[in-house]
């Protein structure tokens, strides 16, 4: 899901997005493009991460309460 969403963000904003691999010691996501495209992609990535955190928290809650 996330890769498809990142590909969509890249296409819509016209930027290049480099996300480090899981085994990398680098934790920096790089966004390159026009200032407008970078700002748009950055906000969309932040929104995506916030949604993912919310989903993970909900799953943890369900697991902890036994629902």
N, CA, C and O atoms as CSV, one atom per row, in Angstrom:
chain,resi,resn,atom,element,x,y,z
A,1,UNK,N,N,0.823,-1.197,0.000
A,1,UNK,CA,C,0.000,0.000,0.000
A,1,UNK,C,C,0.862,1.254,0.000
A,1,UNK,O,O,0.625,2.167,-0.790
A,2,UNK,N,N,1.861,1.308,0.878
A,2,UNK,CA,C,2.656,2.524,0.979
A,2,UNK,C,C,3.422,2.814,-0.300
A,2,UNK,O,O,3.511,3.971,-0.709
A,3,UNK,N,N,3.986,1.778,-0.951
A,3,UNK,CA,C,4.748,2.011,-2.170
A,3,UNK,C,C,3.866,2.576,-3.264
A,3,UNK,O,O,4.290,3.463,-4.005
A,4,UNK,N,N,2.638,2.073,-3.377
A,4,UNK,CA,C,1.710,2.606,-4.371
A,4,UNK,C,C,1.383,4.056,-4.076
A,4,UNK,O,O,1.297,4.880,-4.986
A,5,UNK,N,N,1.200,4.365,-2.800
A,5,UNK,CA,C,0.887,5.734,-2.403
A,5,UNK,C,C,2.061,6.662,-2.654
A,5,UNK,O,O,1.867,7.784,-3.121
A,6,UNK,N,N,3.280,6.218,-2.354
A,6,UNK,CA,C,4.462,7.043,-2.605
A,6,UNK,C,C,4.624,7.274,-4.101
A,6,UNK,O,O,4.960,8.382,-4.519
A,7,UNK,N,N,4.392,6.246,-4.915
A,7,UNK,CA,C,4.476,6.397,-6.369
A,7,UNK,C,C,3.453,7.418,-6.859
A,7,UNK,O,O,3.742,8.218,-7.748
A,8,UNK,N,N,2.268,7.386,-6.281
A,8,UNK,CA,C,1.214,8.348,-6.641
A,8,UNK,C,C,1.628,9.767,-6.253
A,8,UNK,O,O,1.434,10.705,-7.026
A,9,UNK,N,N,2.197,9.921,-5.058
A,9,UNK,CA,C,2.650,11.239,-4.609
A,9,UNK,C,C,3.730,11.765,-5.555
A,9,UNK,O,O,3.701,12.931,-5.948
A,10,UNK,N,N,4.678,10.907,-5.915
A,10,UNK,CA,C,5.752,11.312,-6.827
A,10,UNK,C,C,5.184,11.776,-8.158
A,10,UNK,O,O,5.590,12.809,-8.689
A,11,UNK,N,N,4.247,11.012,-8.691
A,11,UNK,CA,C,3.655,11.345,-9.996
A,11,UNK,C,C,2.869,12.655,-9.936
A,11,UNK,O,O,3.002,13.508,-10.813
A,12,UNK,N,N,2.056,12.803,-8.905
A,12,UNK,CA,C,1.199,13.993,-8.788
A,12,UNK,C,C,1.996,15.268,-8.539
A,12,UNK,O,O,1.638,16.332,-9.042
A,13,UNK,N,N,3.080,15.164,-7.759
A,13,UNK,CA,C,3.828,16.374,-7.406
A,13,UNK,C,C,5.050,16.598,-8.292
A,13,UNK,O,O,5.670,17.659,-8.238
A,14,UNK,N,N,5.398,15.601,-9.109
A,14,UNK,CA,C,6.532,15.751,-10.018
A,14,UNK,C,C,7.881,15.790,-9.319
A,14,UNK,O,O,8.798,16.474,-9.773
A,15,UNK,N,N,8.008,15.060,-8.216
A,15,UNK,CA,C,9.251,15.066,-7.456
A,15,UNK,C,C,9.882,13.677,-7.462
A,15,UNK,O,O,9.276,12.692,-7.886
A,16,UNK,N,N,11.117,13.637,-6.977
A,16,UNK,CA,C,11.815,12.382,-6.732
A,16,UNK,C,C,11.830,12.169,-5.225
A,16,UNK,O,O,12.185,13.073,-4.468
A,17,UNK,N,N,11.445,10.977,-4.791
A,17,UNK,CA,C,11.430,10.659,-3.366
A,17,UNK,C,C,12.312,9.446,-3.146
A,17,UNK,O,O,12.113,8.396,-3.757
A,18,UNK,N,N,13.293,9.603,-2.262
A,18,UNK,CA,C,14.176,8.480,-1.920
A,18,UNK,C,C,13.987,8.133,-0.451
A,18,UNK,O,O,14.243,8.945,0.438
A,19,UNK,N,N,13.532,6.905,-0.217
A,19,UNK,CA,C,13.316,6.406,1.141
A,19,UNK,C,C,14.375,5.351,1.404
A,19,UNK,O,O,14.509,4.410,0.622
A,20,UNK,N,N,15.132,5.485,2.489
A,20,UNK,CA,C,16.190,4.504,2.767
A,20,UNK,C,C,15.607,3.116,3.027
A,20,UNK,O,O,14.485,2.984,3.516
A,21,UNK,N,N,16.376,2.094,2.697
A,21,UNK,CA,C,15.936,0.721,2.935
A,21,UNK,C,C,15.934,0.430,4.433
A,21,UNK,O,O,16.526,1.163,5.226
A,22,UNK,N,N,15.264,-0.641,4.796
A,22,UNK,CA,C,15.152,-1.016,6.211
A,22,UNK,C,C,16.502,-1.282,6.858
A,22,UNK,O,O,16.676,-1.025,8.049
A,23,UNK,N,N,17.459,-1.791,6.090
A,23,UNK,CA,C,18.763,-2.127,6.662
A,23,UNK,C,C,19.759,-0.974,6.607
A,23,UNK,O,O,20.925,-1.147,6.963
A,24,UNK,N,N,19.315,0.190,6.169
A,24,UNK,CA,C,20.181,1.362,6.083
A,24,UNK,C,C,20.261,2.080,7.429
A,24,UNK,O,O,19.294,2.117,8.189
A,25,UNK,N,N,21.418,2.640,7.700
A,25,UNK,CA,C,21.552,3.441,8.926
A,25,UNK,C,C,21.052,4.869,8.699
A,25,UNK,O,O,20.910,5.634,9.653
A,26,UNK,N,N,20.788,5.228,7.454
A,26,UNK,CA,C,20.285,6.548,7.100
A,26,UNK,C,C,18.770,6.570,7.308
A,26,UNK,O,O,18.067,5.696,6.800
A,27,UNK,N,N,18.268,7.538,8.035
A,27,UNK,CA,C,16.833,7.631,8.306
A,27,UNK,C,C,16.206,8.852,7.641
A,27,UNK,O,O,15.108,9.267,8.010
A,28,UNK,N,N,16.904,9.430,6.658
A,28,UNK,CA,C,16.434,10.656,6.022
A,28,UNK,C,C,15.702,10.333,4.721
A,28,UNK,O,O,16.243,9.652,3.850
A,29,UNK,N,N,14.476,10.822,4.594
A,29,UNK,CA,C,13.729,10.721,3.348
A,29,UNK,C,C,14.075,11.955,2.528
A,29,UNK,O,O,13.951,13.081,3.011
A,30,UNK,N,N,14.506,11.747,1.299
A,30,UNK,CA,C,14.914,12.865,0.452
A,30,UNK,C,C,13.851,13.123,-0.618
A,30,UNK,O,O,13.417,12.215,-1.327
A,31,UNK,N,N,13.450,14.384,-0.707
A,31,UNK,CA,C,12.472,14.811,-1.709
A,31,UNK,C,C,13.143,15.884,-2.548
A,31,UNK,O,O,13.595,16.899,-2.018
A,32,UNK,N,N,13.208,15.663,-3.860
A,32,UNK,CA,C,13.845,16.632,-4.752
A,32,UNK,C,C,12.878,17.022,-5.856
A,32,UNK,O,O,12.186,16.178,-6.426
A,33,UNK,N,N,12.843,18.311,-6.147
A,33,UNK,CA,C,11.985,18.825,-7.205
A,33,UNK,C,C,11.802,20.320,-7.031
A,33,UNK,O,O,12.597,20.981,-6.364
A,34,UNK,N,N,10.763,20.839,-7.627
A,34,UNK,CA,C,10.468,22.258,-7.489
A,34,UNK,C,C,10.056,22.541,-6.045
A,34,UNK,O,O,9.582,21.643,-5.349
A,35,UNK,N,N,10.234,23.778,-5.593
A,35,UNK,CA,C,9.815,24.097,-4.220
A,35,UNK,C,C,8.340,23.754,-3.951
A,35,UNK,O,O,8.000,23.254,-2.879
A,36,UNK,N,N,7.478,24.025,-4.928
A,36,UNK,CA,C,6.058,23.731,-4.764
A,36,UNK,C,C,5.817,22.224,-4.697
A,36,UNK,O,O,5.039,21.747,-3.870
A,37,UNK,N,N,6.495,21.475,-5.580
A,37,UNK,CA,C,6.340,20.026,-5.590
A,37,UNK,C,C,6.850,19.392,-4.315
A,37,UNK,O,O,6.223,18.481,-3.774
A,38,UNK,N,N,7.989,19.871,-3.831
A,38,UNK,CA,C,8.570,19.344,-2.592
A,38,UNK,C,C,7.630,19.615,-1.414
A,38,UNK,O,O,7.390,18.729,-0.594
A,39,UNK,N,N,7.108,20.819,-1.333
A,39,UNK,CA,C,6.194,21.166,-0.236
A,39,UNK,C,C,4.940,20.291,-0.276
A,39,UNK,O,O,4.477,19.814,0.760
A,40,UNK,N,N,4.402,20.087,-1.459
A,40,UNK,CA,C,3.205,19.260,-1.619
A,40,UNK,C,C,3.500,17.816,-1.234
A,40,UNK,O,O,2.738,17.212,-0.480
A,41,UNK,N,N,4.589,17.258,-1.737
A,41,UNK,CA,C,4.954,15.874,-1.436
A,41,UNK,C,C,5.248,15.699,0.048
A,41,UNK,O,O,4.851,14.702,0.649
A,42,UNK,N,N,5.938,16.659,0.632
A,42,UNK,CA,C,6.267,16.583,2.054
A,42,UNK,C,C,4.994,16.504,2.891
A,42,UNK,O,O,4.895,15.668,3.789
A,43,UNK,N,N,4.032,17.355,2.610
A,43,UNK,CA,C,2.790,17.353,3.381
A,43,UNK,C,C,2.031,16.048,3.192
A,43,UNK,O,O,1.473,15.507,4.146
A,44,UNK,N,N,2.009,15.541,1.963
A,44,UNK,CA,C,1.313,14.281,1.705
A,44,UNK,C,C,1.987,13.116,2.429
A,44,UNK,O,O,1.307,12.225,2.938
A,45,UNK,N,N,3.327,13.118,2.479
A,45,UNK,CA,C,4.047,12.069,3.199
A,45,UNK,C,C,3.786,12.159,4.702
A,45,UNK,O,O,3.618,11.138,5.369
A,46,UNK,N,N,3.753,13.379,5.229
A,46,UNK,CA,C,3.439,13.562,6.650
A,46,UNK,C,C,2.039,13.036,6.946
A,46,UNK,O,O,1.833,12.342,7.942
A,47,UNK,N,N,1.083,13.360,6.090
A,47,UNK,CA,C,-0.291,12.876,6.268
A,47,UNK,C,C,-0.338,11.350,6.231
A,47,UNK,O,O,-1.046,10.728,7.023
A,48,UNK,N,N,0.417,10.749,5.310
A,48,UNK,CA,C,0.460,9.295,5.191
A,48,UNK,C,C,1.021,8.650,6.454
A,48,UNK,O,O,0.472,7.666,6.951
A,49,UNK,N,N,2.109,9.204,6.968
A,49,UNK,CA,C,2.714,8.665,8.183
A,49,UNK,C,C,1.756,8.808,9.366
A,49,UNK,O,O,1.634,7.886,10.172
A,50,UNK,N,N,1.083,9.936,9.479
A,50,UNK,CA,C,0.122,10.132,10.571
A,50,UNK,C,C,-1.001,9.093,10.503
A,50,UNK,O,O,-1.428,8.574,11.535
A,51,UNK,N,N,-1.481,8.787,9.293
A,51,UNK,CA,C,-2.522,7.771,9.139
A,51,UNK,C,C,-1.996,6.402,9.544
A,51,UNK,O,O,-2.697,5.630,10.198
A,52,UNK,N,N,-0.766,6.103,9.154
A,52,UNK,CA,C,-0.176,4.808,9.498
A,52,UNK,C,C,0.000,4.678,11.009
A,52,UNK,O,O,-0.251,3.611,11.569
A,53,UNK,N,N,0.423,5.736,11.667
A,53,UNK,CA,C,0.580,5.709,13.127
A,53,UNK,C,C,-0.776,5.468,13.790
A,53,UNK,O,O,-0.875,4.703,14.750
A,54,UNK,N,N,-1.798,6.111,13.285
A,54,UNK,CA,C,-3.141,5.939,13.838
A,54,UNK,C,C,-3.600,4.490,13.685
A,54,UNK,O,O,-4.168,3.919,14.617
A,55,UNK,N,N,-3.362,3.901,12.533
A,55,UNK,CA,C,-3.748,2.507,12.292
A,55,UNK,C,C,-2.994,1.578,13.240
A,55,UNK,O,O,-3.583,0.664,13.818
A,56,UNK,N,N,-1.694,1.811,13.397
A,56,UNK,CA,C,-0.887,0.970,14.286
A,56,UNK,C,C,-1.371,1.102,15.725
A,56,UNK,O,O,-1.476,0.103,16.437
A,57,UNK,N,N,-1.662,2.314,16.155
A,57,UNK,CA,C,-2.157,2.517,17.524
A,57,UNK,C,C,-3.490,1.807,17.724
A,57,UNK,O,O,-3.712,1.208,18.777
A,58,UNK,N,N,-4.374,1.860,16.747
A,58,UNK,CA,C,-5.662,1.173,16.853
A,58,UNK,C,C,-5.455,-0.332,16.945
A,58,UNK,O,O,-6.108,-1.004,17.744
A,59,UNK,N,N,-4.547,-0.863,16.128
A,59,UNK,CA,C,-4.268,-2.303,16.170
A,59,UNK,C,C,-3.691,-2.717,17.523
A,59,UNK,O,O,-4.042,-3.766,18.061
A,60,UNK,N,N,-2.811,-1.890,18.059
A,60,UNK,CA,C,-2.241,-2.189,19.380
A,60,UNK,C,C,-3.316,-2.163,20.453
A,60,UNK,O,O,-3.318,-3.007,21.349
A,61,UNK,N,N,-4.221,-1.215,20.372
A,61,UNK,CA,C,-5.303,-1.123,21.351
A,61,UNK,C,C,-6.181,-2.370,21.303
A,61,UNK,O,O,-6.522,-2.943,22.338
A,62,UNK,N,N,-6.543,-2.785,20.081
A,62,UNK,CA,C,-7.387,-3.968,19.923
A,62,UNK,C,C,-6.663,-5.193,20.471
A,62,UNK,O,O,-7.273,-6.035,21.131
A,63,UNK,N,N,-5.372,-5.293,20.202
A,63,UNK,CA,C,-4.591,-6.437,20.682
A,63,UNK,C,C,-4.510,-6.442,22.204
A,63,UNK,O,O,-4.641,-7.495,22.828
A,64,UNK,N,N,-4.296,-5.276,22.803
A,64,UNK,CA,C,-4.134,-5.182,24.250
A,64,UNK,C,C,-5.452,-5.433,24.994
A,64,UNK,O,O,-5.450,-6.050,26.059
A,65,UNK,N,N,-6.557,-4.967,24.450
A,65,UNK,CA,C,-7.831,-5.129,25.161
A,65,UNK,C,C,-8.491,-6.460,24.834
A,65,UNK,O,O,-9.489,-6.825,25.454
A,66,UNK,N,N,-7.944,-7.185,23.869
A,66,UNK,CA,C,-8.492,-8.491,23.511
A,66,UNK,C,C,-9.754,-8.432,22.693
A,66,UNK,O,O,-10.490,-9.417,22.624
A,67,UNK,N,N,-10.026,-7.296,22.069
A,67,UNK,CA,C,-11.232,-7.146,21.263
A,67,UNK,C,C,-11.150,-7.928,19.963
A,67,UNK,O,O,-12.091,-7.905,19.169
